[in-house]
Amino acid sequence: MIKNSDFRFASGKLLITIVTILLSVFFVTSLLVFDPDFGWHFKFGEFVSRTGMIPKKDLFSYTMPSYPHINHSWLYDVLLFNLYQTVGSWGLALLFSGIVVASLFLVIPPGLFLFSLPALILSATMLLFFTGVRPQVLSFLFIAFLIRCFFNKDFYSRVRFFLPLVFFSWVNLHGAFASGLVLLAVYVCYLIATKQAGKKDIAILLTSFLVTCISPYGIRIWDEVFRTVFSSSLHKHIAEWQSVLNFLRISVFIGIGFPSFFIFRMRKKLDPFQITIYVVFLLLGLSSIRHLPIFSLIALPLTTIALHEFFLSLDQKKVVIQRATLAYKGLIFICLLVAGYEFFMYGLHFKSISEAGSYPGSAAEYISRNSPQQNVFTEYEWAGYLLWKADLKTFADGRMPIWQWDAPTGESSSAFEEYMDLKLNEKSEFLPLAEKFDIQTVILRTTSSPSVLNKKVESAGFKKVYSDEIATIYLRD
């Protein structure tokens, strides 16, 4: 059996060492990787904080200003704005890295820390690509809290009456509350089927659902959920909603293969419900990259338990235990190599996904000085940034992939679809959109040779007035 003495450090020192390393890694990532949606989150939080009102229509575009926008992260936006004013980007990076680490350790089964190390390393590595100053990170913590309930019935019994409060907070912070509620519903159904649930559990589930309607948008928040889940545009064009085949990384292969092997090997010793949610989120993770973080959090405790059961099943002869312990240390070493490789490779791209390396800061300053308050057309990923830095309303931004409606005259029925059509359809032209929305300024990526979009803008009569290594600005004649 593995014991603390089998490791170089006592478990307490080992715990401190691992927490420190994880905090450092996630802090660096959160500080350097800039979320393209940060800008509009910040501006929405600023508006609410300064006016005391939660807008029910789109404030930030000139293409769909009448659209009945539902912002399921409005409270996050308010907190983001005020925290940024207080602690800045470094403080936010530290806070969000702490939330990720807390989420990981919350799901580790009590007393099994030493058996969690390989799965902890792999789960942390998979989460690396989804962290940052983003509202999704708050959902990691809520999901981890639910997983702790599902894997520890005593814990569930102690905290179950707080679950409605959890969902009341969650529904105003991030849209993944719906995934959490589905998980809770499945768990309560499992308890009912195994005759472990009472009326209180059913009441808690119903109350948790009802409190999700307590937001500025009421029951309409669920309309947003369903439209997000079933949006073909979102799944077609947004990377996080696409198949894991578009996210081929060694940590994903090993992070799926290693847990699955031990869970299948020890399946008769594991809880059927826990295996079920593991398989469900494995399939969801394969179909959509966005579900990989939830899968990794579910895989961590179940893999830990499977490893523990595996060692319990071994012949307890000294030589067998020594060999198993040596193999376990080798497994940890391999997982560390995978984590180090992934962080190194990810680090090579930090510049291309950082604010300084991939966002038009200098171009935003130029526009602010020379062409303020004009309708700007820009890259989809830059729209929120320009809203934040130059207070510019833009054509389409990160909120819009699911926005479709019967628009009033002069507005777009789907600005995101018009943007994608312009970018991908060679036959589409820029001039009709420029005239319809009175677009005076265009900011596009600087490329070594003109892209299709650049050519369309130039053929529409826009002239290049500024260019740096990141962005090129065109003004209408």
KAMO-V196315 format. One record per pair of residues at least 6 apart in sequence whose ideal C-beta (glycine too) atoms are under 7 Angstrom apart, sorted by the first residue. I is the first residue (numbers start at 1). GAP is how many residues later the second one is. If there is no record, write none. Layout:
<<I/GAP> <I/GAP>>
//
This chain:
<<1/310> <1/320> <2/112> <2/113> <2/309> <2/323> <2/326> <4/6> <4/7> <4/110> <6/319> <7/7> <9/8> <11/102> <11/103> <15/98> <19/82> <22/79> <22/102> <23/74> <23/75> <23/78> <25/103> <25/318> <26/71> <26/74> <26/75> <26/105> <27/66> <27/67> <27/70> <29/99> <29/102> <29/103> <30/63> <30/66> <30/67> <30/101> <30/102> <30/103> <31/58> <31/59> <31/62> <32/318> <32/322> <33/99> <33/317> <33/320> <33/321> <34/319> <34/320> <34/321> <34/325> <35/97> <35/98> <35/99> <36/345> <36/348> <36/349> <36/362> <37/347> <37/361> <38/95> <38/346> <38/350> <39/345> <39/346> <39/348> <39/349> <40/20> <40/344> <40/347> <40/357> <40/358> <40/359> <41/32> <41/35> <41/36> <41/39> <42/38> <42/39> <42/42> <42/346> <43/17> <43/344> <43/345> <44/27> <44/30> <44/33> <45/32> <45/33> <45/35> <45/36> <46/35> <47/8> <47/12> <48/6> <48/26> <48/29> <48/30> <49/29> <49/32> <49/33> <54/20> <54/162> <56/12> <57/8> <57/9> <57/10> <57/11> <57/12> <58/6> <58/7> <58/9> <58/11> <60/327> <60/333> <60/337> <61/332> <61/333> <61/334> <61/336> <61/354> <62/313> <62/331> <62/375> <63/332> <63/333> <63/348> <63/349> <63/352> <63/374> <64/339> <64/343> <64/347> <64/348> <64/351> <65/346> <66/342> <66/345> <67/336> <67/338> <69/330> <70/147> <70/150> <70/151> <70/154> <71/6> <72/102> <72/103> <72/149> <72/152> <73/62> <73/100> <73/101> <74/98> <74/142> <75/97> <75/98> <76/59> <76/62> <76/97> <76/98> <83/8> <83/9> <84/8> <92/41> <93/40> <96/35> <96/36> <96/37> <96/41> <99/38> <99/39> <99/41> <99/42> <100/27> <100/31> <100/37> <100/40> <102/39> <103/37> <103/38> <103/41> <103/194> <104/16> <104/19> <104/20> <104/196> <106/38> <106/39> <106/42> <107/37> <107/40> <107/41> <107/190> <107/193> <107/194> <108/8> <108/12> <108/192> <108/193> <108/196> <109/42> <109/192> <109/195> <109/196> <112/192> <112/193> <112/196> <115/189> <115/192> <115/193> <116/184> <116/188> <117/215> <118/140> <118/213> <118/214> <118/217> <119/140> <119/180> <119/181> <119/184> <119/185> <120/180> <121/214> <121/215> <121/218> <122/129> <122/132> <122/133> <122/136> <122/213> <123/132> <123/173> <123/174> <123/176> <123/177> <125/126> <125/130> <125/213> <125/214> <125/217> <126/125> <126/126> <126/129> <126/166> <126/170> <127/166> <127/169> <128/214> <128/215> <128/218> <130/6> <130/163> <131/6> <135/38> <135/39> <136/38> <136/40> <138/35> <138/36> <139/35> <139/37> <140/153> <140/157> <142/24> <142/28> <142/38> <143/37> <143/151> <143/154> <144/153> <145/21> <146/34> <146/37> <146/38> <147/150> <147/151> <147/154> <148/7> <149/6> <149/7> <149/10> <150/37> <150/123> <150/124> <151/123> <151/150> <160/41> <160/44> <161/43> <163/21> <163/41> <163/45> <164/40> <164/43> <164/44> <164/47> <167/10> <167/13> <167/14> <167/41> <167/44> <167/45> <168/43> <168/46> <170/7> <170/10> <171/6> <171/41> <171/44> <171/50> <172/43> <175/49> <175/50> <175/53> <177/35> <178/47> <179/115> <181/27> <181/28> <181/31> <183/94> <184/21> <184/24> <185/20> <186/91> <187/86> <188/9> <188/13> <188/14> <188/17> <190/83> <191/6> <191/10> <212/9> <213/6> <213/8> <215/6> <227/175> <228/6> <228/174> <231/170> <231/171> <233/168> <233/169> <233/183> <233/184> <234/7> <234/167> <234/168> <235/6> <235/7> <237/164> <237/183> <238/163> <239/7> <239/50> <240/49> <240/50> <241/47> <241/49> <242/46> <242/47> <243/44> <243/45> <244/8> <244/41> <244/42> <244/45> <244/48> <246/43> <247/42> <249/93> <250/88> <250/91> <250/92> <251/87> <251/91> <254/84> <255/41> <256/26> <259/40> <259/43> <259/44> <262/41> <262/44> <262/45> <262/48> <263/7> <263/12> <263/15> <263/39> <263/40> <263/43> <265/45> <266/40> <266/43> <266/44> <267/8> <269/40> <270/32> <270/35> <270/36> <274/28> <277/21> <278/20> <278/21> <278/24> <281/10> <281/13> <281/14> <281/17> <282/13> <284/7> <285/6> <285/7> <285/10> <311/13> <314/6> <314/7> <314/10> <351/6> <352/6> <355/6> <358/112> <359/23> <359/26> <360/22> <360/83> <360/110> <360/111> <361/28> <362/106> <363/80> <363/103> <363/105> <363/108> <363/110> <364/22> <364/25> <364/26> <366/100> <366/107> <367/23> <367/25> <367/74> <367/106> <368/22> <371/70> <371/104> <374/66> <374/67> <375/18> <375/62> <375/63> <375/64> <375/65> <376/10> <376/16> <376/18> <376/65> <376/67> <377/18> <377/62> <377/65> <378/8> <378/16> <378/65> <378/66> <379/65> <379/66> <380/16> <380/17> <380/39> <382/61> <383/11> <383/13> <383/14> <384/13> <384/14> <386/6> <386/8> <387/7> <395/20> <395/24> <396/19> <396/20> <396/23> <400/15> <400/16> <401/15> <403/11> <403/12> <403/13> <404/9> <404/10> <405/8> <406/7> <407/6> <412/6> <418/15> <421/7> <422/6> <422/8> <422/11> <422/31> <422/34> <423/30> <426/26> <429/27> <430/26> <430/27> <430/30> <431/29> <433/6> <434/26> <434/42> <440/35> <440/36> <441/32> <441/34> <442/15> <442/20> <442/32> <443/28> <443/30> <444/9> <444/10> <444/13> <444/28> <445/26> <446/21> <446/22> <446/23> <446/24> <446/25> <446/26> <447/7> <457/17> <461/15> <461/16> <462/12> <462/13> <462/14> <463/11> <463/12> <463/14> <464/8> <464/10> <465/8> <465/9> <465/10> <466/6> <466/7>>
//
